[in-house]
Every structure is written in C-alpha cells, then in structure tokens.
Amino acid sequence: MVIYHPMRLKQMEHSPSQLGQYEFILRSSSDGILIADNRLKITQVNPAASAMLGMPADAMLGKTPLECFRQNMALVNLFQRSGDQTLDVRLPRRRMAVGIATTLNTGERIVLLQDVTEKRTLEGRREALIKAIAHDLRNPIAAIGGFADLIMKFGELSPQQEKFAERIKQTASKLHEVIATLVELAWIEAGMPLEHVPLELGAIIKRAVQNISPLARSKSITIAISLQDPLPQVVGDPERMYLIFYHLLQNAVLYSEPENTVAIHAWGDEQELYCSVADRGFGIEDNELDRIFDRMYRAKDKRVQEIAGGGLGLTLARTIIHRLGGDIWASSNLGEGSTFTFYLPTVQVGGDNA
C-alpha cells in the first residue's frame, strides 16, 4: 500500500474518491513517482520509487530532496529546478533512470522515474556491434576496391574481365557507403551532438547535386534545381544537412526511369523552410509511404528490389531532420513518381529562432 505523509492524508480527507484514484495510480505504476509540496517537502512516494531508490518511503516523507538524496544531485535538481525538466538519474546497483519533472497547478512538484537500464544496455550493445562490424569490414572492403582498381589500370584484361573488375570496384564502393551510413545513423541515434550554425542551403544543395551528377548522367537523368531567392536561413549541422540532400537525390536518381528529370525545390518564409525532391520513378503504394523511412525497409515492388540499396538513407535523413526540429514525409502516384518533402524551422539573421 502507498505510504502518505500524515499531513497529505489530512489535506485529502475531504475527497475519498480522489484519494482512491491517487492510490490506485501510485500503487500500480511501474514507474517511480515522488511528489513534493510547495516547500519541497516530499509528501508522496510510490512503491516503485522506493524500490528503485533502495529507500523505504517513510525515510523520505516529510524531508527535502536534498536531505534524502544528497549523493544524487541529478534527482535533487529535478525537484529544485523550475518548469519541465528531463535528466538522467543514477540508481543503486548500477541502474539508470530517466527522470521527468513538472510543477502541478497546486504548486506541488512531481517527479517520474523510468528505469531505462535494459534499454540503454541493449542500445550500447547495438552500437558496439555496429562499430565492431564497421571497423572489421572497412579496411578489407577498401582493399578489395583498391585491388580491383589496380587490376584495371595495370592488368591485361579482356573486355569481360574488365567488366567484372569494374563491378567489383562498384560493389566495394557501395558496401563502404552502406557501412558509413550505418555508423553515422548509430552515432546520431545515440545522441551525438550536432553543430548548430547558420547554413546557406543553396551551396549545400549544389554540392550534393554535383556529387550525384555522375550517377544521373549514367541514366541520362537531368537534375533541375529551383531555389527561392533569397532562401530563408536555417540553423543546423553542415555535413549532416549535406547527407540529407545527398541521400534524397541519390534515391530519386536510382528509382527514376532513364531519360527523366529529378527536381529539387526549396522555398520558405519567416517561420519554416521547405525542401522537396521529386522523381519520375515507379511510385510507392499508399500503405508503404510511412514505412519507407524505417531502417532497412524497402518497397515491395519487384523493380525496387532489383536496384541495389541498403534501405538506410531515408532513415538517416529523417533522424537528422528530427534532431534539427523538423519533419519529413512522402507523397506518391503509382507509375508517375514520388516526392519527398521536409521542413526545418528558420531563423532571423542576427536573431533568434522564428
């Protein structure tokens, strides 16, 4: 049963139904819940919080967070800071929680503790595995590509042998790109800090177009650029913004029919900047429009499956865009093509975010 501070019980005696509701929520929640009054005296502790913190509830009731948790300043700060707060909180026995705090209309401070130990452990193992795979594969793949290049330059090859060597070189290059994308995605999902500097997107877009142009030329595809002049300014990470445009353009060219046009358009206002990349490809089924942003997911169309790809570029683009405060979505008409559109918040030059 939930243990309440006597003063809190006295305050709630006039509302048995409210008391019963509170008791049920606190008793049944698997998350730790602590409540302090407007003098920062702890008035309520549920069983989950007591178990997480390794302290009986009666050792906390009526005391301040500083008196109870002097060795856990993150937890103390959740109580003492104003407004909504989210902090990592270390628990006994090498466990970890995410602490979420807010102030109620009554002036009381409520702190919710969610044990994320297993989740963090699994994420750490996944990141370690990705890094190990990347480390072990990068050098051999680079060597394969390098040897194929040497054979083509200095070997006496028949036309068929030269074709095979070129295919080896291209495959090694593609594998290297997939590994680089996988590592980049893992780092960003793990919360790696991103740069936040004013960007000139026009230059970034043109750089991405330049690097995709050889692929476009191989399919006789024209890339048409339409940029509002001037473009609103956004704040972001230059290299990660480049990756967004690179992967969107790469997908557009890969999945467009030959001798077509891929169009990139950017426009905006004082609040938001929009960018779209439109292809003339196979199109995407309505029920797949959301799933194509999932890691390793590829549309079920047989023609799509025949095109080499790792299913990571769109996931990386969406992850970066979300980290920068924006969003991305796709629209499509079967047999006509698809358009990927994203927005980012703009900033006033020399000022704050709009």
PyMOL commands that set and color helices and strands:
alter all, ss='L'
color gray80, all
select helices_A, chain A and resi 6-12+16-28+47-53+57-59+65-68+73-80+117-154+159-189+201-218+238-254+286-288+291-293+302-305+313-323
alter helices_A, ss='H'
color red, helices_A
select strands_A, chain A and resi 3-4+32-36+42-45+85-91+95-103+109-115+197-199+222-227+233-236+261-268+272-278+327-333+337-347
alter strands_A, ss='S'
color yellow, strands_A
deselect
rebuild
show_as cartoon
